[in-house]
């Protein structure tokens, strides 16, 4: 396992150095991000899920993972709301702080790590966790970002519009197609499988290179002086995974599902948080700095958490 994380770290350093030396510029960085989200990840998801043998219980486990992780997000929401009030965070910073605490990067970082350490089933259950994350992002997440707006109400129209965006997510479409293919024991043409494997195979290195390149824009020594960011990161990387472990440990469920739920909760702040913050005119800088610091620290915490989870489950 250590060797796999050394490779991940080396790829991240490669991205960092490429951005520092301008081998990767802002335009290329954005293009890499778009390619990963709209091309590489959908190919990876489709070929890995479509190649699974749909033995009895896998689809039920997928749905169960989706349901249990949606419940976990409700728990995270109550906890983060109580925490920012108890700590008396400034009112204009509370939405972003709450959003950063409850939102893990379980898609962008979660997919390659789940697949690398837990195979196709691990990836499948991580996809279920990420679908739950997207449901939260486009419902409660929007509510958080707009909570301070005068006259705002979380109505039915807002929810349905957000649900429509969710259904158009290419990763969710690929997961649905993959489940249809394996659920009906369909076989994809060999040429298509080869294409999907070649394109999907670049997802993991490109993700690590992209993350490394994004880390050049922030100064860690300035960020660690901000106590609020430190508290957000502690909650994101330590408290939320601990809460998740306490909940799932005693539940009668597949050990791999328990593992993926805890792992999913242990990733750094979701990259979507600063995007949403900018879109809805909230404190983007707080979100970006929390994302940066949590990503750096997660390079140390994730290997430890995976080791502990393999021992526990």
Order of alpha helices (4+ residues) and beta strands (2+ residues): alpha-alpha-alpha-alpha-alpha-alpha-alpha-alpha-alpha-alpha-alpha-alpha-alpha-alpha-alpha-alpha-alpha
